[in-house]
Amino acid sequence: MVKFGITSGDPRPRLRAHRRNGLDQVLRLFTGLPDGVARALENNIIAALRDAREEPIQGREYFSSRALPLILDLIDHHPAIRALGPTVTPQD
């Protein structure tokens, strides 16, 4: 299962909660994005998954792991993310 989403402020409490629920690998984590970018990216991902006929398996942000390549592609090629430079995969 893959979960994506946005949060404001310190992401660590949210990530700890997800870890307790079995989601223990963080593939991308971006902080300090310009206003509106995170929400727009999240909405773009949801729309692309809907277009690809990928249905959430829980809530609106939990999908089958088969959706991961599309999600990462959308994130990694978003103009605001690309402007940040090379993507760094977070380490726990």
PyMOL Python script that loads the backbone (N, CA, C, O; Angstrom):
from pymol import cmd

cmd.read_pdbstr("""\
ATOM      1  N   MET A   1       0.852  -1.169   0.000  1.00  0.00           N
ATOM      2  CA  MET A   1       0.000   0.000   0.000  1.00  0.00           C
ATOM      3  C   MET A   1       0.901   1.237   0.000  1.00  0.00           C
ATOM      4  O   MET A   1       1.973   1.240   0.605  1.00  0.00           O
ATOM      5  N   VAL A   2       0.453   2.266  -0.678  1.00  0.00           N
ATOM      6  CA  VAL A   2       1.170   3.534  -0.734  1.00  0.00           C
ATOM      7  C   VAL A   2       0.219   4.639  -0.278  1.00  0.00           C
ATOM      8  O   VAL A   2      -0.972   4.627  -0.590  1.00  0.00           O
ATOM      9  N   LYS A   3       0.779   5.597   0.473  1.00  0.00           N
ATOM     10  CA  LYS A   3       0.000   6.738   0.963  1.00  0.00           C
ATOM     11  C   LYS A   3       0.768   7.994   0.609  1.00  0.00           C
ATOM     12  O   LYS A   3       1.977   8.074   0.829  1.00  0.00           O
ATOM     13  N   PHE A   4       0.079   8.958   0.071  1.00  0.00           N
ATOM     14  CA  PHE A   4       0.712  10.248  -0.189  1.00  0.00           C
ATOM     15  C   PHE A   4      -0.167  11.308   0.439  1.00  0.00           C
ATOM     16  O   PHE A   4      -1.333  11.060   0.745  1.00  0.00           O
ATOM     17  N   GLY A   5       0.388  12.474   0.628  1.00  0.00           N
ATOM     18  CA  GLY A   5      -0.428  13.542   1.191  1.00  0.00           C
ATOM     19  C   GLY A   5       0.422  14.724   1.593  1.00  0.00           C
ATOM     20  O   GLY A   5       1.643  14.728   1.438  1.00  0.00           O
ATOM     21  N   ILE A   6      -0.248  15.708   2.105  1.00  0.00           N
ATOM     22  CA  ILE A   6       0.424  16.929   2.519  1.00  0.00           C
ATOM     23  C   ILE A   6       0.121  17.183   3.987  1.00  0.00           C
ATOM     24  O   ILE A   6      -0.878  16.708   4.527  1.00  0.00           O
ATOM     25  N   THR A   7       0.988  17.926   4.606  1.00  0.00           N
ATOM     26  CA  THR A   7       0.778  18.363   5.970  1.00  0.00           C
ATOM     27  C   THR A   7       1.483  19.704   6.127  1.00  0.00           C
ATOM     28  O   THR A   7       2.450  19.991   5.422  1.00  0.00           O
ATOM     29  N   SER A   8       1.006  20.499   7.030  1.00  0.00           N
ATOM     30  CA  SER A   8       1.688  21.764   7.292  1.00  0.00           C
ATOM     31  C   SER A   8       2.492  21.615   8.579  1.00  0.00           C
ATOM     32  O   SER A   8       2.166  20.802   9.444  1.00  0.00           O
ATOM     33  N   GLY A   9       3.526  22.399   8.684  1.00  0.00           N
ATOM     34  CA  GLY A   9       4.355  22.337   9.878  1.00  0.00           C
ATOM     35  C   GLY A   9       5.303  21.148   9.866  1.00  0.00           C
ATOM     36  O   GLY A   9       5.690  20.650   8.808  1.00  0.00           O
ATOM     37  N   ASP A  10       5.664  20.710  11.044  1.00  0.00           N
ATOM     38  CA  ASP A  10       6.610  19.608  11.223  1.00  0.00           C
ATOM     39  C   ASP A  10       5.971  18.290  10.788  1.00  0.00           C
ATOM     40  O   ASP A  10       4.951  17.892  11.350  1.00  0.00           O
ATOM     41  N   PRO A  11       6.550  17.604   9.797  1.00  0.00           N
ATOM     42  CA  PRO A  11       5.946  16.358   9.315  1.00  0.00           C
ATOM     43  C   PRO A  11       6.209  15.152  10.213  1.00  0.00           C
ATOM     44  O   PRO A  11       5.560  14.120  10.039  1.00  0.00           O
ATOM     45  N   ARG A  12       7.132  15.245  11.162  1.00  0.00           N
ATOM     46  CA  ARG A  12       7.527  14.075  11.946  1.00  0.00           C
ATOM     47  C   ARG A  12       6.390  13.423  12.725  1.00  0.00           C
ATOM     48  O   ARG A  12       6.300  12.196  12.714  1.00  0.00           O
ATOM     49  N   PRO A  13       5.513  14.173  13.403  1.00  0.00           N
ATOM     50  CA  PRO A  13       4.416  13.495  14.108  1.00  0.00           C
ATOM     51  C   PRO A  13       3.509  12.706  13.163  1.00  0.00           C
ATOM     52  O   PRO A  13       3.072  11.603  13.493  1.00  0.00           O
ATOM     53  N   ARG A  14       3.234  13.264  12.010  1.00  0.00           N
ATOM     54  CA  ARG A  14       2.388  12.575  11.028  1.00  0.00           C
ATOM     55  C   ARG A  14       3.065  11.313  10.521  1.00  0.00           C
ATOM     56  O   ARG A  14       2.425  10.270  10.387  1.00  0.00           O
ATOM     57  N   LEU A  15       4.359  11.407  10.241  1.00  0.00           N
ATOM     58  CA  LEU A  15       5.101  10.240   9.771  1.00  0.00           C
ATOM     59  C   LEU A  15       5.168   9.155  10.843  1.00  0.00           C
ATOM     60  O   LEU A  15       5.089   7.968  10.525  1.00  0.00           O
ATOM     61  N   ARG A  16       5.312   9.549  12.112  1.00  0.00           N
ATOM     62  CA  ARG A  16       5.300   8.561  13.204  1.00  0.00           C
ATOM     63  C   ARG A  16       3.963   7.840  13.260  1.00  0.00           C
ATOM     64  O   ARG A  16       3.916   6.625  13.452  1.00  0.00           O
ATOM     65  N   ALA A  17       2.878   8.587  13.093  1.00  0.00           N
ATOM     66  CA  ALA A  17       1.542   7.964  13.107  1.00  0.00           C
ATOM     67  C   ALA A  17       1.401   6.975  11.956  1.00  0.00           C
ATOM     68  O   ALA A  17       0.862   5.884  12.143  1.00  0.00           O
ATOM     69  N   HIS A  18       1.873   7.338  10.786  1.00  0.00           N
ATOM     70  CA  HIS A  18       1.804   6.423   9.640  1.00  0.00           C
ATOM     71  C   HIS A  18       2.673   5.189   9.880  1.00  0.00           C
ATOM     72  O   HIS A  18       2.301   4.081   9.494  1.00  0.00           O
ATOM     73  N   ARG A  19       3.818   5.380  10.509  1.00  0.00           N
ATOM     74  CA  ARG A  19       4.712   4.255  10.805  1.00  0.00           C
ATOM     75  C   ARG A  19       4.016   3.262  11.734  1.00  0.00           C
ATOM     76  O   ARG A  19       4.121   2.050  11.547  1.00  0.00           O
ATOM     77  N   ARG A  20       3.308   3.780  12.733  1.00  0.00           N
ATOM     78  CA  ARG A  20       2.565   2.898  13.647  1.00  0.00           C
ATOM     79  C   ARG A  20       1.507   2.087  12.907  1.00  0.00           C
ATOM     80  O   ARG A  20       1.121   1.007  13.354  1.00  0.00           O
ATOM     81  N   ASN A  21       1.038   2.612  11.773  1.00  0.00           N
ATOM     82  CA  ASN A  21       0.025   1.921  10.975  1.00  0.00           C
ATOM     83  C   ASN A  21       0.641   1.064   9.871  1.00  0.00           C
ATOM     84  O   ASN A  21      -0.061   0.622   8.961  1.00  0.00           O
ATOM     85  N   GLY A  22       1.949   0.829   9.950  1.00  0.00           N
ATOM     86  CA  GLY A  22       2.594  -0.071   9.007  1.00  0.00           C
ATOM     87  C   GLY A  22       3.198   0.579   7.776  1.00  0.00           C
ATOM     88  O   GLY A  22       3.774  -0.111   6.935  1.00  0.00           O
ATOM     89  N   LEU A  23       3.081   1.879   7.658  1.00  0.00           N
ATOM     90  CA  LEU A  23       3.680   2.596   6.521  1.00  0.00           C
ATOM     91  C   LEU A  23       5.019   3.151   6.993  1.00  0.00           C
ATOM     92  O   LEU A  23       5.096   4.270   7.501  1.00  0.00           O
ATOM     93  N   ASP A  24       6.065   2.361   6.822  1.00  0.00           N
ATOM     94  CA  ASP A  24       7.336   2.683   7.463  1.00  0.00           C
ATOM     95  C   ASP A  24       8.441   3.130   6.515  1.00  0.00           C
ATOM     96  O   ASP A  24       9.593   3.257   6.930  1.00  0.00           O
ATOM     97  N   GLN A  25       8.114   3.369   5.264  1.00  0.00           N
ATOM     98  CA  GLN A  25       9.132   3.808   4.307  1.00  0.00           C
ATOM     99  C   GLN A  25       8.708   5.139   3.691  1.00  0.00           C
ATOM    100  O   GLN A  25       7.638   5.240   3.089  1.00  0.00           O
ATOM    101  N   VAL A  26       9.550   6.155   3.844  1.00  0.00           N
ATOM    102  CA  VAL A  26       9.300   7.473   3.260  1.00  0.00           C
ATOM    103  C   VAL A  26      10.136   7.574   1.987  1.00  0.00           C
ATOM    104  O   VAL A  26      11.364   7.497   2.035  1.00  0.00           O
ATOM    105  N   LEU A  27       9.468   7.745   0.859  1.00  0.00           N
ATOM    106  CA  LEU A  27      10.179   7.821  -0.416  1.00  0.00           C
ATOM    107  C   LEU A  27      10.467   9.245  -0.847  1.00  0.00           C
ATOM    108  O   LEU A  27      11.495   9.506  -1.474  1.00  0.00           O
ATOM    109  N   ARG A  28       9.588  10.161  -0.525  1.00  0.00           N
ATOM    110  CA  ARG A  28       9.796  11.570  -0.851  1.00  0.00           C
ATOM    111  C   ARG A  28       9.255  12.403   0.310  1.00  0.00           C
ATOM    112  O   ARG A  28       8.195  12.105   0.860  1.00  0.00           O
ATOM    113  N   LEU A  29       9.992  13.445   0.673  1.00  0.00           N
ATOM    114  CA  LEU A  29       9.544  14.373   1.704  1.00  0.00           C
ATOM    115  C   LEU A  29      10.087  15.746   1.333  1.00  0.00           C
ATOM    116  O   LEU A  29      11.298  15.958   1.288  1.00  0.00           O
ATOM    117  N   PHE A  30       9.184  16.665   1.071  1.00  0.00           N
ATOM    118  CA  PHE A  30       9.562  18.029   0.712  1.00  0.00           C
ATOM    119  C   PHE A  30       8.944  18.976   1.726  1.00  0.00           C
ATOM    120  O   PHE A  30       7.761  18.862   2.048  1.00  0.00           O
ATOM    121  N   THR A  31       9.729  19.897   2.223  1.00  0.00           N
ATOM    122  CA  THR A  31       9.231  20.898   3.158  1.00  0.00           C
ATOM    123  C   THR A  31       9.490  22.280   2.574  1.00  0.00           C
ATOM    124  O   THR A  31      10.360  22.460   1.722  1.00  0.00           O
ATOM    125  N   GLY A  32       8.721  23.246   3.049  1.00  0.00           N
ATOM    126  CA  GLY A  32       8.937  24.627   2.636  1.00  0.00           C
ATOM    127  C   GLY A  32       8.551  24.944   1.209  1.00  0.00           C
ATOM    128  O   GLY A  32       9.101  25.867   0.608  1.00  0.00           O
ATOM    129  N   LEU A  33       7.611  24.188   0.653  1.00  0.00           N
ATOM    130  CA  LEU A  33       7.159  24.488  -0.712  1.00  0.00           C
ATOM    131  C   LEU A  33       6.394  25.810  -0.733  1.00  0.00           C
ATOM    132  O   LEU A  33       5.797  26.184   0.277  1.00  0.00           O
ATOM    133  N   PRO A  34       6.396  26.518  -1.848  1.00  0.00           N
ATOM    134  CA  PRO A  34       5.615  27.754  -1.949  1.00  0.00           C
ATOM    135  C   PRO A  34       4.125  27.487  -1.690  1.00  0.00           C
ATOM    136  O   PRO A  34       3.626  26.384  -1.913  1.00  0.00           O
ATOM    137  N   ASP A  35       3.444  28.514  -1.219  1.00  0.00           N
ATOM    138  CA  ASP A  35       2.013  28.392  -0.920  1.00  0.00           C
ATOM    139  C   ASP A  35       1.249  27.801  -2.094  1.00  0.00           C
ATOM    140  O   ASP A  35       1.417  28.224  -3.238  1.00  0.00           O
ATOM    141  N   GLY A  36       0.418  26.828  -1.798  1.00  0.00           N
ATOM    142  CA  GLY A  36      -0.471  26.245  -2.789  1.00  0.00           C
ATOM    143  C   GLY A  36       0.116  25.103  -3.593  1.00  0.00           C
ATOM    144  O   GLY A  36      -0.628  24.344  -4.213  1.00  0.00           O
ATOM    145  N   VAL A  37       1.444  24.961  -3.597  1.00  0.00           N
ATOM    146  CA  VAL A  37       2.069  23.930  -4.434  1.00  0.00           C
ATOM    147  C   VAL A  37       1.711  22.526  -3.950  1.00  0.00           C
ATOM    148  O   VAL A  37       1.337  21.672  -4.753  1.00  0.00           O
ATOM    149  N   ALA A  38       1.823  22.284  -2.657  1.00  0.00           N
ATOM    150  CA  ALA A  38       1.554  20.936  -2.139  1.00  0.00           C
ATOM    151  C   ALA A  38       0.113  20.520  -2.412  1.00  0.00           C
ATOM    152  O   ALA A  38      -0.140  19.402  -2.861  1.00  0.00           O
ATOM    153  N   ARG A  39      -0.815  21.402  -2.147  1.00  0.00           N
ATOM    154  CA  ARG A  39      -2.234  21.074  -2.381  1.00  0.00           C
ATOM    155  C   ARG A  39      -2.493  20.839  -3.870  1.00  0.00           C
ATOM    156  O   ARG A  39      -3.202  19.901  -4.231  1.00  0.00           O
ATOM    157  N   ALA A  40      -1.930  21.674  -4.726  1.00  0.00           N
ATOM    158  CA  ALA A  40      -2.119  21.494  -6.170  1.00  0.00           C
ATOM    159  C   ALA A  40      -1.521  20.172  -6.641  1.00  0.00           C
ATOM    160  O   ALA A  40      -2.119  19.479  -7.464  1.00  0.00           O
ATOM    161  N   LEU A  41      -0.351  19.821  -6.125  1.00  0.00           N
ATOM    162  CA  LEU A  41       0.277  18.559  -6.501  1.00  0.00           C
ATOM    163  C   LEU A  41      -0.560  17.381  -6.024  1.00  0.00           C
ATOM    164  O   LEU A  41      -0.760  16.420  -6.766  1.00  0.00           O
ATOM    165  N   GLU A  42      -1.043  17.448  -4.808  1.00  0.00           N
ATOM    166  CA  GLU A  42      -1.900  16.380  -4.283  1.00  0.00           C
ATOM    167  C   GLU A  42      -3.145  16.216  -5.155  1.00  0.00           C
ATOM    168  O   GLU A  42      -3.516  15.094  -5.501  1.00  0.00           O
ATOM    169  N   ASN A  43      -3.784  17.316  -5.508  1.00  0.00           N
ATOM    170  CA  ASN A  43      -4.979  17.249  -6.364  1.00  0.00           C
ATOM    171  C   ASN A  43      -4.645  16.695  -7.745  1.00  0.00           C
ATOM    172  O   ASN A  43      -5.436  15.950  -8.324  1.00  0.00           O
ATOM    173  N   ASN A  44      -3.477  17.056  -8.275  1.00  0.00           N
ATOM    174  CA  ASN A  44      -3.032  16.545  -9.565  1.00  0.00           C
ATOM    175  C   ASN A  44      -2.830  15.028  -9.509  1.00  0.00           C
ATOM    176  O   ASN A  44      -3.227  14.310 -10.427  1.00  0.00           O
ATOM    177  N   ILE A  45      -2.221  14.553  -8.442  1.00  0.00           N
ATOM    178  CA  ILE A  45      -2.005  13.112  -8.289  1.00  0.00           C
ATOM    179  C   ILE A  45      -3.333  12.380  -8.197  1.00  0.00           C
ATOM    180  O   ILE A  45      -3.518  11.349  -8.844  1.00  0.00           O
ATOM    181  N   ILE A  46      -4.251  12.895  -7.408  1.00  0.00           N
ATOM    182  CA  ILE A  46      -5.565  12.257  -7.272  1.00  0.00           C
ATOM    183  C   ILE A  46      -6.271  12.199  -8.620  1.00  0.00           C
ATOM    184  O   ILE A  46      -6.859  11.174  -8.965  1.00  0.00           O
ATOM    185  N   ALA A  47      -6.220  13.287  -9.385  1.00  0.00           N
ATOM    186  CA  ALA A  47      -6.868  13.312 -10.703  1.00  0.00           C
ATOM    187  C   ALA A  47      -6.208  12.322 -11.661  1.00  0.00           C
ATOM    188  O   ALA A  47      -6.900  11.626 -12.404  1.00  0.00           O
ATOM    189  N   ALA A  48      -4.878  12.254 -11.649  1.00  0.00           N
ATOM    190  CA  ALA A  48      -4.173  11.325 -12.542  1.00  0.00           C
ATOM    191  C   ALA A  48      -4.477   9.879 -12.179  1.00  0.00           C
ATOM    192  O   ALA A  48      -4.633   9.037 -13.064  1.00  0.00           O
ATOM    193  N   LEU A  49      -4.560   9.585 -10.894  1.00  0.00           N
ATOM    194  CA  LEU A  49      -4.902   8.227 -10.476  1.00  0.00           C
ATOM    195  C   LEU A  49      -6.330   7.877 -10.886  1.00  0.00           C
ATOM    196  O   LEU A  49      -6.609   6.753 -11.304  1.00  0.00           O
ATOM    197  N   ARG A  50      -7.216   8.839 -10.763  1.00  0.00           N
ATOM    198  CA  ARG A  50      -8.601   8.618 -11.205  1.00  0.00           C
ATOM    199  C   ARG A  50      -8.627   8.353 -12.709  1.00  0.00           C
ATOM    200  O   ARG A  50      -9.315   7.440 -13.167  1.00  0.00           O
ATOM    201  N   ASP A  51      -7.880   9.149 -13.481  1.00  0.00           N
ATOM    202  CA  ASP A  51      -7.806   8.948 -14.933  1.00  0.00           C
ATOM    203  C   ASP A  51      -7.222   7.579 -15.284  1.00  0.00           C
ATOM    204  O   ASP A  51      -7.594   6.980 -16.293  1.00  0.00           O
ATOM    205  N   ALA A  52      -6.307   7.089 -14.445  1.00  0.00           N
ATOM    206  CA  ALA A  52      -5.695   5.777 -14.661  1.00  0.00           C
ATOM    207  C   ALA A  52      -6.573   4.650 -14.106  1.00  0.00           C
ATOM    208  O   ALA A  52      -6.199   3.477 -14.139  1.00  0.00           O
ATOM    209  N   ARG A  53      -7.740   5.033 -13.598  1.00  0.00           N
ATOM    210  CA  ARG A  53      -8.707   4.082 -13.021  1.00  0.00           C
ATOM    211  C   ARG A  53      -8.160   3.345 -11.803  1.00  0.00           C
ATOM    212  O   ARG A  53      -8.504   2.192 -11.541  1.00  0.00           O
ATOM    213  N   GLU A  54      -7.310   4.034 -11.079  1.00  0.00           N
ATOM    214  CA  GLU A  54      -6.812   3.517  -9.803  1.00  0.00           C
ATOM    215  C   GLU A  54      -7.741   4.037  -8.712  1.00  0.00           C
ATOM    216  O   GLU A  54      -7.890   5.246  -8.538  1.00  0.00           O
ATOM    217  N   GLU A  55      -8.347   3.141  -7.999  1.00  0.00           N
ATOM    218  CA  GLU A  55      -9.263   3.507  -6.919  1.00  0.00           C
ATOM    219  C   GLU A  55      -8.526   3.463  -5.581  1.00  0.00           C
ATOM    220  O   GLU A  55      -7.712   2.568  -5.353  1.00  0.00           O
ATOM    221  N   PRO A  56      -8.804   4.421  -4.696  1.00  0.00           N
ATOM    222  CA  PRO A  56      -8.192   4.341  -3.368  1.00  0.00           C
ATOM    223  C   PRO A  56      -8.668   3.073  -2.656  1.00  0.00           C
ATOM    224  O   PRO A  56      -9.811   2.647  -2.817  1.00  0.00           O
ATOM    225  N   ILE A  57      -7.783   2.490  -1.879  1.00  0.00           N
ATOM    226  CA  ILE A  57      -8.181   1.312  -1.112  1.00  0.00           C
ATOM    227  C   ILE A  57      -8.559   1.691   0.310  1.00  0.00           C
ATOM    228  O   ILE A  57      -9.081   0.873   1.067  1.00  0.00           O
ATOM    229  N   GLN A  58      -8.286   2.946   0.665  1.00  0.00           N
ATOM    230  CA  GLN A  58      -8.667   3.473   1.974  1.00  0.00           C
ATOM    231  C   GLN A  58      -8.630   4.993   1.873  1.00  0.00           C
ATOM    232  O   GLN A  58      -7.698   5.551   1.295  1.00  0.00           O
ATOM    233  N   GLY A  59      -9.619   5.658   2.421  1.00  0.00           N
ATOM    234  CA  GLY A  59      -9.636   7.119   2.381  1.00  0.00           C
ATOM    235  C   GLY A  59      -9.512   7.642   0.963  1.00  0.00           C
ATOM    236  O   GLY A  59     -10.068   7.065   0.028  1.00  0.00           O
ATOM    237  N   ARG A  60      -8.777   8.743   0.806  1.00  0.00           N
ATOM    238  CA  ARG A  60      -8.570   9.281  -0.540  1.00  0.00           C
ATOM    239  C   ARG A  60      -7.111   9.313  -0.952  1.00  0.00           C
ATOM    240  O   ARG A  60      -6.789   9.713  -2.071  1.00  0.00           O
ATOM    241  N   GLU A  61      -6.208   8.888  -0.040  1.00  0.00           N
ATOM    242  CA  GLU A  61      -4.773   8.968  -0.311  1.00  0.00           C
ATOM    243  C   GLU A  61      -4.044   7.632  -0.170  1.00  0.00           C
ATOM    244  O   GLU A  61      -2.816   7.594  -0.258  1.00  0.00           O
ATOM    245  N   TYR A  62      -4.757   6.562   0.040  1.00  0.00           N
ATOM    246  CA  TYR A  62      -4.144   5.237   0.180  1.00  0.00           C
ATOM    247  C   TYR A  62      -4.478   4.418  -1.059  1.00  0.00           C
ATOM    248  O   TYR A  62      -5.647   4.203  -1.379  1.00  0.00           O
ATOM    249  N   PHE A  63      -3.431   3.959  -1.757  1.00  0.00           N
ATOM    250  CA  PHE A  63      -3.614   3.237  -3.013  1.00  0.00           C
ATOM    251  C   PHE A  63      -2.779   1.965  -3.019  1.00  0.00           C
ATOM    252  O   PHE A  63      -1.856   1.795  -2.222  1.00  0.00           O
ATOM    253  N   SER A  64      -3.127   1.090  -3.932  1.00  0.00           N
ATOM    254  CA  SER A  64      -2.328  -0.108  -4.155  1.00  0.00           C
ATOM    255  C   SER A  64      -0.913   0.310  -4.545  1.00  0.00           C
ATOM    256  O   SER A  64      -0.712   1.353  -5.168  1.00  0.00           O
ATOM    257  N   SER A  65       0.052  -0.506  -4.176  1.00  0.00           N
ATOM    258  CA  SER A  65       1.446  -0.190  -4.515  1.00  0.00           C
ATOM    259  C   SER A  65       1.681  -0.138  -6.022  1.00  0.00           C
ATOM    260  O   SER A  65       2.689   0.414  -6.464  1.00  0.00           O
ATOM    261  N   ARG A  66       0.786  -0.690  -6.807  1.00  0.00           N
ATOM    262  CA  ARG A  66       0.965  -0.612  -8.268  1.00  0.00           C
ATOM    263  C   ARG A  66       0.858   0.833  -8.768  1.00  0.00           C
ATOM    264  O   ARG A  66       1.292   1.133  -9.880  1.00  0.00           O
ATOM    265  N   ALA A  67       0.280   1.737  -7.951  1.00  0.00           N
ATOM    266  CA  ALA A  67       0.162   3.148  -8.328  1.00  0.00           C
ATOM    267  C   ALA A  67       1.443   3.935  -8.049  1.00  0.00           C
ATOM    268  O   ALA A  67       1.567   5.082  -8.478  1.00  0.00           O
ATOM    269  N   LEU A  68       2.389   3.334  -7.341  1.00  0.00           N
ATOM    270  CA  LEU A  68       3.591   4.061  -6.933  1.00  0.00           C
ATOM    271  C   LEU A  68       4.376   4.663  -8.097  1.00  0.00           C
ATOM    272  O   LEU A  68       4.759   5.829  -8.003  1.00  0.00           O
ATOM    273  N   PRO A  69       4.638   3.943  -9.185  1.00  0.00           N
ATOM    274  CA  PRO A  69       5.403   4.568 -10.279  1.00  0.00           C
ATOM    275  C   PRO A  69       4.750   5.841 -10.828  1.00  0.00           C
ATOM    276  O   PRO A  69       5.444   6.815 -11.117  1.00  0.00           O
ATOM    277  N   LEU A  70       3.439   5.839 -10.969  1.00  0.00           N
ATOM    278  CA  LEU A  70       2.742   7.030 -11.463  1.00  0.00           C
ATOM    279  C   LEU A  70       2.862   8.169 -10.459  1.00  0.00           C
ATOM    280  O   LEU A  70       3.124   9.310 -10.840  1.00  0.00           O
ATOM    281  N   ILE A  71       2.672   7.866  -9.193  1.00  0.00           N
ATOM    282  CA  ILE A  71       2.757   8.895  -8.149  1.00  0.00           C
ATOM    283  C   ILE A  71       4.151   9.523  -8.136  1.00  0.00           C
ATOM    284  O   ILE A  71       4.280  10.747  -8.122  1.00  0.00           O
ATOM    285  N   LEU A  72       5.183   8.697  -8.141  1.00  0.00           N
ATOM    286  CA  LEU A  72       6.551   9.234  -8.113  1.00  0.00           C
ATOM    287  C   LEU A  72       6.875  10.028  -9.369  1.00  0.00           C
ATOM    288  O   LEU A  72       7.563  11.047  -9.300  1.00  0.00           O
ATOM    289  N   ASP A  73       6.389   9.572 -10.505  1.00  0.00           N
ATOM    290  CA  ASP A  73       6.624  10.301 -11.753  1.00  0.00           C
ATOM    291  C   ASP A  73       6.001  11.693 -11.693  1.00  0.00           C
ATOM    292  O   ASP A  73       6.624  12.674 -12.098  1.00  0.00           O
ATOM    293  N   LEU A  74       4.783  11.775 -11.191  1.00  0.00           N
ATOM    294  CA  LEU A  74       4.109  13.075 -11.088  1.00  0.00           C
ATOM    295  C   LEU A  74       4.836  13.999 -10.117  1.00  0.00           C
ATOM    296  O   LEU A  74       4.978  15.194 -10.378  1.00  0.00           O
ATOM    297  N   ILE A  75       5.288  13.451  -9.013  1.00  0.00           N
ATOM    298  CA  ILE A  75       6.015  14.260  -8.033  1.00  0.00           C
ATOM    299  C   ILE A  75       7.350  14.727  -8.619  1.00  0.00           C
ATOM    300  O   ILE A  75       7.670  15.916  -8.606  1.00  0.00           O
ATOM    301  N   ASP A  76       8.108  13.779  -9.124  1.00  0.00           N
ATOM    302  CA  ASP A  76       9.467  14.096  -9.574  1.00  0.00           C
ATOM    303  C   ASP A  76       9.507  15.032 -10.774  1.00  0.00           C
ATOM    304  O   ASP A  76      10.512  15.707 -10.997  1.00  0.00           O
ATOM    305  N   HIS A  77       8.437  15.080 -11.543  1.00  0.00           N
ATOM    306  CA  HIS A  77       8.418  15.939 -12.730  1.00  0.00           C
ATOM    307  C   HIS A  77       7.574  17.204 -12.559  1.00  0.00           C
ATOM    308  O   HIS A  77       7.391  17.961 -13.513  1.00  0.00           O
ATOM    309  N   HIS A  78       7.069  17.432 -11.364  1.00  0.00           N
ATOM    310  CA  HIS A  78       6.315  18.662 -11.109  1.00  0.00           C
ATOM    311  C   HIS A  78       7.293  19.842 -11.152  1.00  0.00           C
ATOM    312  O   HIS A  78       8.372  19.765 -10.565  1.00  0.00           O
ATOM    313  N   PRO A  79       6.930  20.932 -11.838  1.00  0.00           N
ATOM    314  CA  PRO A  79       7.863  22.068 -11.985  1.00  0.00           C
ATOM    315  C   PRO A  79       8.400  22.611 -10.665  1.00  0.00           C
ATOM    316  O   PRO A  79       9.584  22.936 -10.575  1.00  0.00           O
ATOM    317  N   ALA A  80       7.564  22.716  -9.646  1.00  0.00           N
ATOM    318  CA  ALA A  80       8.032  23.269  -8.368  1.00  0.00           C
ATOM    319  C   ALA A  80       9.011  22.323  -7.681  1.00  0.00           C
ATOM    320  O   ALA A  80       9.939  22.772  -7.009  1.00  0.00           O
ATOM    321  N   ILE A  81       8.812  21.040  -7.843  1.00  0.00           N
ATOM    322  CA  ILE A  81       9.722  20.061  -7.248  1.00  0.00           C
ATOM    323  C   ILE A  81      11.041  20.042  -8.021  1.00  0.00           C
ATOM    324  O   ILE A  81      12.116  19.997  -7.422  1.00  0.00           O
ATOM    325  N   ARG A  82      10.956  20.074  -9.331  1.00  0.00           N
ATOM    326  CA  ARG A  82      12.178  20.076 -10.149  1.00  0.00           C
ATOM    327  C   ARG A  82      13.029  21.304  -9.856  1.00  0.00           C
ATOM    328  O   ARG A  82      14.257  21.241  -9.913  1.00  0.00           O
ATOM    329  N   ALA A  83      12.378  22.418  -9.542  1.00  0.00           N
ATOM    330  CA  ALA A  83      13.115  23.649  -9.240  1.00  0.00           C
ATOM    331  C   ALA A  83      13.947  23.520  -7.964  1.00  0.00           C
ATOM    332  O   ALA A  83      14.892  24.281  -7.755  1.00  0.00           O
ATOM    333  N   LEU A  84      13.593  22.556  -7.115  1.00  0.00           N
ATOM    334  CA  LEU A  84      14.336  22.354  -5.873  1.00  0.00           C
ATOM    335  C   LEU A  84      15.679  21.673  -6.106  1.00  0.00           C
ATOM    336  O   LEU A  84      16.548  21.706  -5.235  1.00  0.00           O
ATOM    337  N   GLY A  85      15.857  21.063  -7.263  1.00  0.00           N
ATOM    338  CA  GLY A  85      17.098  20.353  -7.557  1.00  0.00           C
ATOM    339  C   GLY A  85      16.917  18.859  -7.414  1.00  0.00           C
ATOM    340  O   GLY A  85      15.788  18.369  -7.385  1.00  0.00           O
ATOM    341  N   PRO A  86      18.025  18.125  -7.322  1.00  0.00           N
ATOM    342  CA  PRO A  86      17.951  16.664  -7.264  1.00  0.00           C
ATOM    343  C   PRO A  86      17.108  16.181  -6.090  1.00  0.00           C
ATOM    344  O   PRO A  86      17.149  16.746  -4.996  1.00  0.00           O
ATOM    345  N   THR A  87      16.350  15.129  -6.345  1.00  0.00           N
ATOM    346  CA  THR A  87      15.506  14.543  -5.309  1.00  0.00           C
ATOM    347  C   THR A  87      16.371  13.723  -4.363  1.00  0.00           C
ATOM    348  O   THR A  87      17.205  12.928  -4.794  1.00  0.00           O
ATOM    349  N   VAL A  88      16.159  13.929  -3.078  1.00  0.00           N
ATOM    350  CA  VAL A  88      16.856  13.154  -2.059  1.00  0.00           C
ATOM    351  C   VAL A  88      15.833  12.266  -1.384  1.00  0.00           C
ATOM    352  O   VAL A  88      14.794  12.741  -0.924  1.00  0.00           O
ATOM    353  N   THR A  89      16.127  10.969  -1.324  1.00  0.00           N
ATOM    354  CA  THR A  89      15.243  10.051  -0.631  1.00  0.00           C
ATOM    355  C   THR A  89      15.553  10.134   0.851  1.00  0.00           C
ATOM    356  O   THR A  89      16.701   9.942   1.251  1.00  0.00           O
ATOM    357  N   PRO A  90      14.535  10.422   1.688  1.00  0.00           N
ATOM    358  CA  PRO A  90      14.774  10.558   3.125  1.00  0.00           C
ATOM    359  C   PRO A  90      15.275   9.256   3.746  1.00  0.00           C
ATOM    360  O   PRO A  90      14.924   8.165   3.296  1.00  0.00           O
ATOM    361  N   GLN A  91      16.079   9.381   4.760  1.00  0.00           N
ATOM    362  CA  GLN A  91      16.547   8.235   5.538  1.00  0.00           C
ATOM    363  C   GLN A  91      15.935   8.324   6.921  1.00  0.00           C
ATOM    364  O   GLN A  91      15.842   9.405   7.502  1.00  0.00           O
ATOM    365  N   ASP A  92      15.520   7.190   7.441  1.00  0.00           N
ATOM    366  CA  ASP A  92      14.975   7.173   8.815  1.00  0.00           C
ATOM    367  C   ASP A  92      16.089   7.206   9.833  1.00  0.00           C
ATOM    368  O   ASP A  92      15.827   7.198  11.035  1.00  0.00           O
TER     369      ASP A  92
END
""", "prot")
cmd.dss("prot")
cmd.show_as("cartoon", "prot")
cmd.util.cbc("prot")
cmd.orient("prot")
